[in-house]
Structure formats: C-alpha cells, structure tokens
Amino acid sequence: MPSALAHAPRPIHKVLIANRGEIAWRILRTAREMGIETVAVFSEADRMAPHVRHADWAFPIGPAPSSASYLRGESLIRLALEQKCQAIHPGYGFLSENAAFAKAVEEAGLVLVGPSSRSMEAMGNKVAAKQAVAGYEIPLVPGTDHPVSDPVQAAEIAQAIGFPLLIKAAAGGGGKGMRIVNRLEELHESLHLAISEATNAFGDGAVFLEKYIANPRHIEIQLMADDYGHTVYLFERECSIQRRHQKLVEEAPSSCLDADLRKAMGEAAVRVAQACGYRNAGTVEFLLDQDNRFYFLEMNTRLQVEHPVTECITGLDLVRLQFEMAAGLPLTLRQEDLRINGHSIELRICAEDPRNQFLPDLGKLIRFQPPQGPGVRLDSGYEEGMDIPVHYDPLLAKLIVHAPNRLAAIARMKRALDEFELAGPATTLDFGRWVMEQSAFVEGRFDTGFIAQYFRGAESLDTPLPPWESSASGSPLSLSEEIAIAAAVLQHQSSSQGTQSPTVQSASNHTIGATDAWQRLWNR
C-alpha cells in the first residue's frame, strides 16, 4: 500500500517512532492505516513489547534506563537516517518537547511529526511562553517572567507575589519540579527540591514562581495548525482529577463550560498558537477559577496522553492529522464545521497503589483482560504475562469510553471497570470506580483539590463486606463477581506453583490476596 503522504510537499513513506509503550503502538496503528512504514525502537526492558512485534522494523537502542536508550537523540536520528526514514514521531514524554532534539532532526533533513524547533523553544519553556504571549491578550497568572534560582531573590519575589505560591519547572510538566509553598519558611527547601527534580527530569533546573490559585479547574484546549496560518481548536478537555499535579481522569467536554466560555477559551488558545507561529498538534492549558476567569498555564508542544477523548467527541484521528500537518498538507477543517458529539471519559490505569499514597508498584501482569463492547476503547502497551519495568512511567493503559451524554459515559465507564480483569501489581482501577461513584464528580462539582478533599486511600476504597460475603445470603452471584472469583482461582494456581501470591482487582473494587480470595470462595 503506497503512503497516503507520497505526494505531499514533504513526503513521508517511513517513520521512526522514538517512544515506547501505548503511545508507540498508537502511532504505529495510524501509520499503518496511512501506508507509512514504521521503525520501532526498544530498550532491553521492552524487547517483548507489542509495538516491537507489530512494527515493520524494530531495533535495540540500549539498556533499560531512558538516559541510555530513549533519550539518546543523536542515536535515534542516526538510526532514522540509516533506515531511510523521512520522519521521526516523538510521541509524548522523552524527547517530545526537547527543542534541541527537534532542531537536530530538522538539521539532519528529517521531518519531526510535531511543531518546529522554534515554536517548541518558545512554548516548551514556561517562562519563554509567558513572554511570547504577553502581547496577545492572553490572561496570565501573576508571577515571574524569568527563571529563579537564588533563595534570597526568590524570597523577595515571593513576598511581592504573596502566599501561597507555586514553584514550577520551566522546561517540563507532569508535576515534576513543582512545589506549593504556603509560608516563607518553606521556600528555601522547596526551591532546592524543585530545582533538583527539574534537573533530573528534564536536564534543565530552571524554575519560576507564580501565584497559586486555590481550587481551580484544569481545562485544556486541543489545537491543530498547518503551515499556512490556519489553526482550529478541537474543544476542551477537563483534567481536574489529579494527584501530585498528574492527571488520572480526563473527560471531554467539560461539564462547567457553556458555549460562550468555550468559545472564549478556544479563541484564546488559537492566539497562543499564533504567538509562536505554531504548526501541528498542541494543547493550551488554562486554570479556571471559581468565578469562571481563566488564566494561561502553559502550552504542551506535543500530543497529549489524553488525546483519545478528543478523538471520541470529534471523530478525528489526531495522529493522522499530525502526519498530514508534518507533511505540509493544508488543514481542511473549518472551525464553524466542528461539533461536539457526545461525551468521553478516560481513566489512566497506572501501576500505583491508591491505598498507599499512589506509590508505584511492580510485578507481573498475571491477568490482563480488558473490557469490550460498544463505546469502549483501551490504549495499552502491555499484555498479559509482561513484567512492569521500574525504569519508566507507571502508566499501563488508558481506558476510554464514549457515550451520548456525560451520565451515560459514567455508566459505561463503570460497566467497563466491572468487566476489566487485572491481577498482579496494585493499580488505579478501583480508584477509577470510586471516582465514578462520587456525587461531586457525577454532578460536576469538583476541582483540582478533588482527591485531597474526598479521597482517603484504603478507607475510601474498602467496604465492610467483600463481594463474596455479601452474596452469601443465597442471592446469585453477578457476572462481575463470577469474573472476580475466576481471576482469584487462576491466580491461586499461579501462587501454588511457587510464584509470589498476587492481588486480585475486579468489578467490585476490592484488592485482596489471591490465596485469601480462594479461601473465601472455598468457605462459601
């Protein structure tokens, strides 16, 4: 099948995917539909990953640590040239917002499936981004417009801004290099920790200070832009359910935006893109306060983890649009033609223990059987039997549902969670079900403080009676309970063969030892 971009201004026949996990497989699928040949890369830890098997070619790039593999930009560019690729798709994370890497790709004569290095440099650094949009009528959070590293200077600025304030890494996101400071006495240590964390995560220790807006909503606008000055906004995503400034549940559209506010925020996001001559997919993030005033937070110069919810409500393939924009094709979408179709929710399934402050967990995916049915999608880079490596982000999969309206989407997500069979490491599955059942979430009465306000770890997740005991009165077991018991039996067999006794997670949102589950079943 010839490439759909064979006759584009910048033809793309073959692409190197400079990433791993679910996003590598996601990009690979669209590339295959477009007739673009794919080159996958993998570290020693990812040798058996699905994207490696499904790519047209796959090459090892080094040991498991990302610094020795996925972050080796020069090696990735050299491999792309050796394999006669025309383009590199960086996905998200790793090198996706590294302006120096983007420039090196351009200088090598390759196409980066993303924005130009100039746009990335302007928007990838939060301080530079604030400076770039200053003349475009974009509301900004009060704060510094330059990096801060000196504790004495930081104290002077902090007292001028007022407490509480936020220390943020200039070069990255995902909550890394970020600290809330409530008092002057906390500033010195928090500044040191933020700089250290930013240096380790992004190779850049620059941080800045800004006023901390208490209890905001986190709303982001998806953009798509071409080479010819045409930019559209593909509506918003609600990203307020977070822990440690990292998103866990996302949805589109937001339940708190009316048509006028949606249009105002969308048009502001377009102006942000125009401020730096932006091309390709990008996301402008805003904070929305309790009076519906919004403030520019940052621009993510890449595809977002949560892009599937936008795909669901628009019917668009964002990765396909990325490839088309990178190849120099004009954007044929018109803002007036775009419509929101239904409602979509995404749950990030991470190998983290919500009963233990969301600390990462490790182990083998002994049971991994995702749900199916109408309006259910799963993006994952893992399969049953795989080990969870310690070297990377703990994201295992993204469970996405789409339905005609928000309440129907919540019901569909609950049904999908009931069907999901996952055993091995602790995950955020049962946390997701807990969220779906909270009245504050269902009614749309929440903000970024949702978890801190309502979630109490094991106390929130554990109920007095497990499902098998609650069914002991003689009422028939539900299908979800039968699935949970079957999973427990399978895992008891695994533990009997000498492996570590795993945990069982299932429909009823209980995580217990497999042996205990077996004994409860036996005693019924």
C-alpha positions in Angstrom: 0.0 0.0 0.0 1.6 3.3 -1.0 1.9 6.1 1.6 -1.1 8.5 1.8 1.6 11.2 2.0 3.6 10.2 -1.0 2.7 13.3 -2.9 2.7 15.8 0.0 5.0 18.8 0.0 7.2 16.8 2.4 6.5 13.2 1.5 6.6 10.7 4.3 6.9 7.0 3.4 8.7 5.7 6.5 8.7 6.9 10.1 10.8 6.1 13.2 8.7 6.1 16.3 11.0 7.5 19.1 9.0 6.2 22.0 7.6 3.1 23.8 4.5 1.7 25.4 0.9 2.6 24.4 1.8 5.8 22.5 4.3 3.9 20.3 1.6 1.4 19.4 -1.0 4.1 18.9 1.2 5.9 16.4 2.1 2.7 14.7 -1.6 1.8 14.1 -2.4 5.1 12.3 0.9 5.0 10.3 -0.1 1.5 9.1 -3.5 2.7 8.0 -1.8 5.5 6.1 0.6 3.1 4.3 3.6 4.6 6.2 6.3 2.0 7.1 7.3 2.0 10.7 10.6 1.6 12.5 10.3 0.9 16.3 13.0 1.2 18.9 13.3 -0.6 22.1 15.4 -0.8 25.2 16.4 -4.1 26.8 13.4 -3.8 29.1 11.0 -3.5 26.2 12.2 -6.3 23.9 8.9 -8.2 24.1 6.6 -5.1 24.0 3.7 -5.2 21.5 4.9 -2.2 19.5 8.2 -4.0 18.8 6.4 -7.0 17.3 3.9 -5.1 15.2 6.3 -2.6 13.6 7.8 -3.2 10.2 11.3 -3.0 11.6 12.5 -2.8 15.2 15.9 -2.0 16.6 17.5 -2.2 20.1 18.8 1.2 21.3 20.4 0.4 24.7 19.9 -0.6 28.3 16.7 -0.1 30.2 17.3 3.4 31.7 15.9 6.0 29.5 19.1 8.1 29.6 20.8 5.2 27.9 18.1 4.5 25.4 15.0 6.6 24.6 16.8 9.9 25.4 19.8 9.3 23.1 18.7 11.7 20.4 21.8 11.5 18.3 21.5 7.7 18.1 17.8 7.9 17.2 18.5 10.4 14.4 21.3 8.3 13.1 19.1 5.2 13.0 16.4 7.1 11.2 18.8 8.1 8.5 20.3 4.6 8.2 16.8 3.2 7.7 16.0 5.8 5.1 13.1 7.3 7.2 11.7 10.7 6.2 10.3 11.4 9.7 10.5 10.9 13.4 7.4 10.8 15.6 8.4 11.5 19.3 5.1 10.7 20.9 4.8 12.3 24.3 7.4 12.4 27.1 11.1 11.6 26.5 12.3 13.9 23.7 8.9 15.1 22.5 9.3 18.7 23.9 13.1 18.9 23.6 13.8 21.9 21.3 17.4 20.9 20.8 16.4 17.4 19.6 13.8 19.0 17.3 16.4 21.3 15.8 18.8 18.4 15.3 16.1 16.4 13.5 15.5 19.4 11.2 19.2 19.9 10.5 19.5 16.2 9.6 17.0 16.8 6.8 14.3 14.8 8.6 10.7 15.8 9.4 9.6 15.9 13.1 6.0 15.0 13.4 5.3 17.9 15.7 6.0 21.6 15.9 9.1 23.4 14.6 12.0 23.7 17.0 11.4 27.5 17.1 7.8 27.0 18.3 8.9 24.4 20.7 11.6 26.6 22.1 9.1 29.4 22.6 6.4 27.3 24.2 8.3 24.4 25.7 9.8 26.7 28.3 7.0 28.1 30.5 8.9 31.3 31.2 9.5 31.9 27.5 5.9 31.0 26.7 4.6 33.7 29.1 6.9 36.2 27.3 5.7 35.1 23.9 2.0 35.5 24.6 2.3 38.8 26.5 1.1 40.9 23.6 -1.8 38.7 22.5 -4.4 39.5 25.1 -3.9 36.2 27.0 -4.8 36.3 30.7 -1.8 35.3 32.8 -1.3 34.1 36.4 0.7 36.7 38.3 4.3 35.6 38.7 7.9 35.9 37.4 8.8 36.1 33.7 12.3 34.8 34.3 13.9 31.8 35.9 14.7 32.0 39.6 17.5 30.0 41.5 18.8 32.3 44.2 16.9 31.8 47.5 17.3 35.5 48.5 15.9 36.7 45.3 13.1 34.1 45.5 12.2 35.3 48.9 11.8 38.9 47.7 9.7 37.8 44.8 7.6 35.5 46.9 6.7 38.3 49.3 5.7 40.5 46.4 3.5 37.9 44.8 2.1 36.7 48.1 1.4 33.2 49.5 0.5 30.6 48.7 2.7 30.4 45.6 3.8 27.7 43.2 7.3 26.8 42.1 7.3 25.3 38.7 9.9 23.8 36.3 10.3 26.0 33.3 11.1 23.1 30.9 8.7 20.3 31.8 5.3 19.2 33.1 3.6 16.3 34.8 4.0 17.7 38.2 7.8 17.3 38.2 9.7 20.2 39.6 6.6 21.6 41.1 6.1 22.7 44.7 3.3 24.5 46.6 4.7 26.9 49.2 2.4 28.2 51.9 4.9 30.1 54.1 8.2 31.9 53.6 9.9 29.4 55.9 9.2 26.6 53.4 10.6 28.5 50.4 14.3 27.6 50.6 13.9 23.8 50.9 11.1 23.8 48.3 13.2 25.8 45.8 16.1 23.4 46.2 13.9 20.3 45.8 12.1 21.8 42.7 15.4 22.7 41.0 16.9 19.2 41.8 13.8 17.4 40.5 13.6 19.6 37.3 17.2 18.9 36.6 16.8 15.2 36.9 13.6 15.0 34.9 14.3 17.4 32.1 18.0 18.2 32.2 17.1 21.8 33.0 16.9 23.1 36.5 15.2 26.4 35.7 12.2 27.2 37.8 9.9 30.2 38.2 7.4 31.4 40.7 3.7 32.2 40.3 0.7 32.9 42.4 -1.0 29.7 43.5 -4.7 29.8 42.5 -6.6 27.7 45.0 -9.2 25.1 43.9 -9.2 25.9 40.2 -10.4 23.7 37.3 -7.7 22.5 34.9 -9.1 23.0 31.4 -7.0 22.4 28.3 -7.8 23.2 24.7 -6.7 20.9 21.8 -5.3 22.7 18.8 -4.4 21.7 15.3 -2.5 24.1 13.0 -0.9 23.9 9.5 1.9 25.6 7.7 -0.3 28.2 6.2 -1.6 30.1 9.3 -4.8 28.1 9.7 -5.5 26.9 13.3 -8.6 25.4 14.8 -9.5 24.4 18.3 -10.9 20.9 18.8 -12.7 21.9 22.0 -11.7 21.3 25.6 -10.7 18.5 28.0 -11.4 18.6 31.7 -8.3 17.4 33.6 -9.0 18.4 37.2 -8.9 14.9 38.8 -5.2 14.9 39.6 -2.8 13.6 42.2 0.6 15.3 42.7 -0.3 17.5 39.7 -0.6 14.5 37.4 -3.8 13.7 35.7 -5.7 10.5 36.4 -9.2 11.1 34.9 -9.9 13.2 31.9 -13.1 14.0 30.0 -14.4 15.9 27.1 -16.2 18.2 27.0 -16.0 19.8 30.5 -19.2 19.9 32.5 -18.5 23.5 33.6 -18.1 25.3 30.3 -21.0 26.9 28.5 -20.9 27.8 24.8 -19.6 31.4 25.3 -16.8 30.4 27.7 -15.8 27.5 25.4 -15.5 29.9 22.5 -13.6 32.5 24.5 -11.1 29.9 25.8 -10.8 28.3 22.3 -10.1 31.6 20.6 -7.5 32.5 23.3 -5.8 29.2 22.7 -5.6 29.9 19.0 -4.0 33.3 19.8 -1.4 31.5 21.9 -0.5 29.3 18.8 -0.4 32.4 16.6 2.1 34.0 19.1 4.7 31.5 18.1 3.8 30.5 14.5 2.7 27.1 15.8 2.2 24.0 13.5 0.8 20.6 14.2 -1.0 19.3 17.3 -0.6 21.3 20.5 -2.5 21.8 23.7 -3.0 25.1 25.6 -3.7 24.6 29.3 -5.7 27.0 31.4 -6.7 27.4 35.0 -10.3 28.3 35.6 -11.1 29.9 38.9 -14.4 29.8 40.8 -15.6 32.9 39.1 -15.0 31.4 35.6 -12.0 33.6 35.0 -9.3 31.7 33.0 -5.6 32.0 33.1 -2.9 30.7 30.6 -0.9 28.0 32.3 1.3 26.5 29.6 1.4 25.1 26.1 2.2 21.4 25.6 4.0 21.2 22.2 3.2 17.6 21.6 0.4 15.0 21.5 -1.2 14.7 24.9 -1.7 11.4 26.8 -5.4 12.2 27.0 -5.9 12.9 23.2 -8.3 9.9 22.8 -11.2 11.7 24.5 -10.9 14.5 21.9 -10.9 11.9 19.1 -14.1 10.4 20.5 -16.1 13.6 20.6 -14.9 14.9 17.2 -14.5 11.7 15.2 -11.0 12.8 14.2 -7.7 10.8 14.2 -5.3 13.3 15.8 -2.2 11.2 14.9 -3.3 11.2 11.2 -3.7 14.9 11.3 -0.3 15.2 12.9 1.2 13.2 10.0 -0.6 15.4 7.4 0.5 18.6 9.0 4.1 17.4 9.3 4.0 16.5 5.6 3.0 20.1 4.7 -0.7 19.4 3.8 -3.2 22.2 4.4 -5.7 21.8 7.2 -9.1 21.3 5.7 -11.1 21.6 8.9 -13.1 24.8 9.5 -14.0 25.9 13.0 -17.6 26.5 12.1 -18.0 22.9 10.9 -16.7 21.3 14.1 -19.2 19.8 16.5 -19.1 18.0 19.9 -20.5 14.5 19.6 -21.4 13.0 22.9 -19.1 12.7 25.9 -15.9 10.8 26.6 -14.0 9.9 29.8 -10.6 8.4 30.1 -9.1 6.7 33.1 -5.3 6.3 33.3 -4.6 2.8 34.6 -1.3 3.1 36.4 0.8 0.6 38.4 0.3 2.7 41.5 -1.3 1.8 44.8 -4.1 4.2 45.7 -4.2 2.7 49.1 -0.7 3.7 49.7 -0.5 7.3 48.5 -0.3 6.2 44.9 3.2 4.9 45.2 4.4 2.9 42.2 4.0 -0.9 42.3 5.9 -3.5 40.4 5.2 -7.1 39.3 3.9 -9.3 36.5 0.6 -8.8 34.8 -0.7 -12.2 35.7 -4.2 -11.4 34.4 -4.9 -8.6 31.9 -8.2 -9.0 30.1 -9.6 -5.6 29.1 -13.3 -4.9 28.7 -15.0 -4.8 25.3 -18.4 -3.7 24.0 -19.9 -0.5 22.5 -18.1 2.7 23.1 -15.1 1.2 24.9 -11.5 1.7 23.9 -8.3 0.6 25.5 -4.9 2.1 24.6 -2.1 0.0 26.1 1.5 -1.0 25.6 1.2 -4.1 27.8 -0.1 -7.6 27.5 -0.9 -10.4 30.0 2.3 -12.0 31.3 4.5 -9.0 30.9 6.6 -7.5 33.7 6.2 -3.9 34.7 9.7 -2.2 34.4 10.9 0.1 37.1 12.6 2.5 34.7 9.6 4.3 33.2 6.3 6.0 33.9 3.9 3.6 35.6 1.1 4.1 33.0 -0.1 0.6 31.9 -3.1 1.6 29.8 -5.8 4.2 29.2 -9.4 3.1 29.4 -11.6 5.3 27.3 -15.4 5.3 26.9 -17.7 7.3 24.7 -21.5 7.8 25.1 -24.3 10.2 24.0 -24.0 12.2 27.2 -22.0 12.5 30.4 -24.2 10.4 32.7 -24.2 7.7 30.0 -20.4 7.9 29.8 -20.1 7.5 33.5 -22.4 4.4 33.4 -20.4 3.0 30.6 -17.1 3.5 32.4 -18.5 1.7 35.5 -19.6 -1.1 33.3 -16.2 -1.3 31.6 -14.5 -1.3 35.0 -16.7 -4.1 36.1 -15.5 -6.2 33.1 -11.8 -5.4 33.5 -9.9 -8.4 34.8 -6.5 -7.3 36.0 -4.3 -9.1 38.5 -0.7 -8.5 39.6 0.6 -5.1 40.7 -1.7 -2.7 42.5 -3.3 -0.3 40.0 -5.7 2.7 39.9 -8.6 0.6 38.6 -10.6 0.6 41.8 -9.7 4.3 42.3 -11.4 5.0 39.0 -14.5 3.2 40.0 -14.5 5.2 43.3 -14.3 8.4 41.3 -17.3 7.4 39.1 -19.4 6.8 42.2 -18.7 10.2 43.9 -21.7 12.6 43.8 -19.3 15.5 43.5 -17.9 14.0 40.3 -21.2 12.9 38.9 -22.7 16.3 39.5 -19.7 18.1 38.1 -18.9 19.8 41.4 -15.1 19.3 41.6 -11.8 21.0 41.0 -8.1 20.1 41.3 -8.5 19.6 45.0 -10.9 16.7 44.5 -8.6 13.9 45.7 -7.3 15.9 48.6 -10.8 16.8 49.7 -12.6 13.4 49.2 -10.1 10.6 48.9 -8.9 8.7 52.0 -6.9 5.9 50.5 -7.9 2.4 51.7 -10.6 4.0 53.9 -12.4 5.2 50.7 -11.9 2.1 48.7 -12.6 -0.7 51.2 -16.1 -1.5 52.1 -17.0 -3.6 55.2 -18.1 -6.7 53.2 -16.3 -8.1 50.2 -18.5 -9.3 47.3 -18.3 -13.0 48.1 -19.5 -12.4 51.7 -22.3 -10.0 50.6 -23.6 -12.7 48.3 -23.5 -15.4 51.0 -27.2 -14.9 51.8 -28.1 -17.1 48.9 -28.6 -14.5 46.2 -27.0 -15.4 42.9 -23.5 -14.1 42.1 -23.4 -11.4 39.5 -21.3 -11.9 36.3 -18.7 -9.4 37.7 -18.4 -11.4 40.9 -18.0 -14.6 39.0 -15.2 -13.0 36.9 -13.5 -11.8 40.2 -13.7 -15.3 41.6 -12.4 -16.9 38.4 -9.5 -14.5 38.4 -8.8 -15.4 42.1 -8.8 -19.1 41.1 -6.3 -18.6 38.3 -4.0 -16.6 40.5 -4.2 -19.1 43.3 -3.0 -21.7 40.9 -0.1 -19.4 39.9 0.8 -18.8 43.6 0.7 -22.5 44.2 3.4 -23.0 41.6 5.8 -21.0 43.7 5.3 -17.5 42.4 4.6 -14.6 44.7 1.0 -14.5 45.7 -0.5 -11.6 43.7 -3.5 -9.5 44.3 -6.9 -9.6 42.7 -8.7 -6.5 41.3 -12.1 -6.7 39.8 -15.5 -5.4 39.3 -16.3 -4.8 43.0 -13.2 -2.8 43.5 -11.6 -5.0 46.1 -7.9 -5.8 46.1 -7.1 -8.8 48.2 -4.5 -11.6 48.3 -5.3 -14.4 45.8 -4.9 -17.0 48.5 -7.4 -15.2 50.7 -9.8 -14.9 47.8 -9.5 -18.6 47.2 -10.2 -19.4 50.9 -13.3 -17.2 50.9 -14.6 -18.8 47.8 -14.0 -22.3 49.3 -15.8 -21.4 52.5 -18.9 -20.1 50.8 
